[in-house]
Structure formats: C-alpha cells, structure tokens
C-alpha cells in the first residue's frame, strides 16, 4: 500500500539541523512573550524585531505583515531551517481580537523523534492518561426545545452536582443551542474511566431531575427539532464557512438536499443545522510533543481495524429529526458526509517533515477555508479546491491546546457517544492500551512500517486500512452495528468478539511488563467487551431498559437493533416519519438512566 509517512531519514535529519531542546526553549520564550504583548495589544501591529531580540533568533512571518487582517504563520529560524512558533487566522475568525491576541502557539516539536524521545521528559514508554468529551442533547419531555436560559441553568446546576460527586465539573456549549459537552478528566485504566463516566451520568440525571430537562444521549440528535444554533460569533463564522465551502461543490449541495428530504428537515436549514452528530472525542497526550509521532498515530491507529471496531461497539442511533432511518442502525456517519468538511483524509499535514506541507498549511489559513489553527492541518484537495476536513471521521492532531504544559494530543473523532458507561469506558481504555503499543513501536522503529507488517497480529490491530476498506467497514457497521464482520489490514476477517479476544492475548504478551498495567487491568477491559458482545449466557438485552439497568443484561446486545425494536413497540414503522414514537423511545432511554443513576 502507499505510505505517505515522512521517512525516518528525513525526520532524523530535521532533528540534527535544529536541536529539539533549542525549539523547546524558543517556544517557551515565545509563548510567554506573546502572552505579555497580547495583554497590552490595542491594534494589529506585530513587532518582529522585538520578538527576534527576545528569542535570540530571527523571527519572521510566512506572509508579509502589510495586511494584518489576513491569516499568517509566525516562524523561527535557526541556520537554514525553519519551525512554526504560532499561527493566526484571518480577521474574519478572530472574534474582535487583535493580531497578537489571536495568535495560537504551535506546540509540536518537529525535532523530537524516535532517536531522541528518551532525552525529553518522556523517558520511557508508558500508558498515557486519556481524556474525553461527551456530546449530548437537551429537550423537554414533550419534545419542546429548551430556551437559552434553561440550557445555561442546566449547565450551572450540572457543575454543582459534578463537584459534589467528585468528578470534573467542566461542561461546554456546542454549536447547537440544545447541545452541551461534558468532560471526562484524563485518567488511566478501565475502572477509573468507568467510574468517571458513571459519575457524569449521575450528575446528568440529578440535573435533569432538578430542571425538568431530559437528555438525548445518542450518536445523533434524535428528536424532531429546528436544531437552532447558539448565538455566538464563533458559531456564526463557522456556519458561514461551512455554507460557503459546501456551496462550491454541486455534489455536496445535493447530498445536503437529500438528507433534508430523508429526515424531513426544513429545506431552508443550513448545513450545520443538518449536521446533528453527537460523539465522544478522545484525547491522548503525545510524548515529547513529537510531530512525527502524531502523524504516525493518525495514519496507523486512527485508520485501523481497532478504530472501526471501537466505533461499532458504540454505534446505535437510527433516528434523526423524528424519522427512523429506512436502512441504517446508526445515522452519524451519513450526517457527517453531508458536508465536505467531513471528508476522510489519509493523514494530516506535517509542515516541517513533508515537502510542500508548510505551503499547504499557510495557504489554507490565508484562503479562509480553515477557521482555526489546528483545522488547517486537516488539508483536503480531493475536489480541486483546498478545504479543511475539520470534521474528519478519523480525527485530528492538536498542537494548539492552551496549557502551561503545552500539551499536544492525538484526538479521535470517530467514536459516537453511548448511554453505556461500560462500553464507553472499554473503548477509551482499549484506545489507551493500543496507543501504548503504538508509542513503544515508534520508539523502536520510528515511522518504518516494515516490522509492523511482519508482526501479523500487530498489523491487524493497528495497521492502516486502505481508504476504500475503511469506509466500507464503517458503512457496514452503520447498517449492522456490533453484528458487523471486521476486516483488518492483515487481510483477516472476524467478529468483534474474536477481534478483542485476539487483542487481549496480544496485550498480555506485550503490555504486562509496562508500568501501571497488570494482567488484571488488561482482562478487565477485554472481558468486559466479551461479556457485552458475546454474553456467556447467550442472552442479550432486547429493550432499552434491559440495556441500561438490568443487572444481568445491561450493556449487552446490538444497541442499534434494540432502538429499532423499541421504536416498533411504540408503534413506529421503520423508514417513516413518526416524531411521537421517536420521542417515546428517547424518553424511555432517559427514564431508564434515571432509574439506574438517581440516588435512592
């Protein structure tokens, strides 16, 4: 298969031209200086000479500063080599900030690679703490949409309950006024992750009990709704961009129109009002802030059979806008494909390590086709016009997270949200374990895929799938959810239960000697997945109540089929527009969660 990864020779050569420690030093000085300058900034001027003197190296911009309204990239120079210090989007996306206030530091270190990673503060391979964000919808039990004031009151009360339960109280708004995003604090291991998720569900249930708002926790916003967007400048500019970009392509205009017809959505709805995804975004810290490791993880693990299997475990949402889809058990990826920004890409840009990527990155920012620094790394040119695949099924590389530790993450965006804390925790922890395999491999072999291909089991676990195979497998899991047959990069086919059993055995051989991972830790994850996918009793959940709170059956069964069965119990006919039946199903899910998680 084609391998677009930068070679080890090129990666090491870059690190030899610019010491990794020098980049770390200059970035730290730049970030601190930028913070001080931005706090006093009143206009769009930017003094390159001042930054050059302060950093002790030449500092320049990719484009001339004659037009400070345009996007730009701030560069540091050492000898004949260049590295990114930060980037700034066009004034169109700055929300009133000045040029310096809008600069976002670029925290990847392109000189950190497999030969010097142990010289950084990441001395040895280890399990990385995993964090996640869970998206969900809010609504009244009669299907009415909440007001802005009701959503804000819900968020404030959720934070209060979360603090009392000892979980992360952070909760954010989403683009839709009726959606919020709850955060899972970074943690390690299945038990801790499941406890955090159960805490979140408990806080949500208590908040709902106090406010009267119900939760729609599914892979797509299910009930009939106008999906009104939040009145925020960032949302407005993102909507403008997505509408503008989609209108450049006739096939995407037709996809959008077809989705509106399929789900009885207002013909005047914009692309974001159709784009009703709800997911679980997974973040894992990248050792040494290594750009090469980020690219390697994106190309392998996020495009692997593991990514497909994990997504299938969580899938299940046949409803959109009160319509039960005629063929899909999960509508999330269908909705993603209504926008060109949801295209899958082979790998993100690596501005320092791949020829031409610096030009592509800067050009995408300047063209105003990317409304955030990290989104410009998700470059797509499949239709002849460069765009950002900012809603890519695969994921993102994030060098832009605001933190004193300058954290950089590999982010998976292909995972739906699910009402089962056990399923969600198992997927998050499996992702954590798989990343440990990947990091250990990278430390030994860099981006050379040959040794991985020789290890057939490892290649099956995290080898990159061809684009066509990857998309075909997602299509199958959209129709069948956990009943799908998985195909791996090694050419093998198996059920999801068989795949995770293969992983369990492999993890015992290769992770049991790592810090913080015992054989019991490994078995907790994969035994839980086995119980959910292939119960020893042979009996699985058939109703939402059994799936959510029955002690013997919870988290078992095919979640998508359970929802279809429940919909039919409520008088619905598959393929029909029946908002009342969909609402009754969604209410049953919420009420089952209340029965399980409401304190007695």
Secondary structure, DSSP 4 states (H G I P E B T S, - for coil): ----SPPHHHHHHHHHHS-HHHHHHHHHHHHHHHHHHHHT--SS---HHHHHHHHTS-EEESS-TT-TTS-EEEEEEETTEEEEEEEE--GGGSTT--HHHH-EE---BTT--TTTGGGTT--S--PPPEEEEEEEEEEETTSPPPPHHHHHHHHHHHHHHHHHHTS---EEE-SBTTEEEEEEEEE-SHHHHHHHHHHHHHHHHHHHHHH-EEEE-SSB--S----PBP--HHHHHHHHHHHHHHTT-HHHHHHHHHHHHHTT--TT--HHHH--B-EEEEEEEPGGGBHHHHHHHHHTGGGSHHHHHHHHHH--B-EETTEE-SS-SB-HHHHHTTSGGG---S----TTTSTTHHHHHHHHHHTT--SSTGGGGSEE-TTSS-EE-TT-SSEEEE-----TT---EEEEEEEEP-S-HHHHHHHHHHHHHHHHHHHHHHHHHTT--HHHHHSHHHHHHHPPPPHHHHHHHHHHHHHHGGG--EE-TTS-EE-HHHHHHHHHHHHHHHTTTSTT--HHHHHHHHHHHHHHHS-TTS----SHHHHHH-TTTTT-S-HHHHHHHHHHHTT--TTSB-HHHHHHHHHHHHHHHHHHHS--
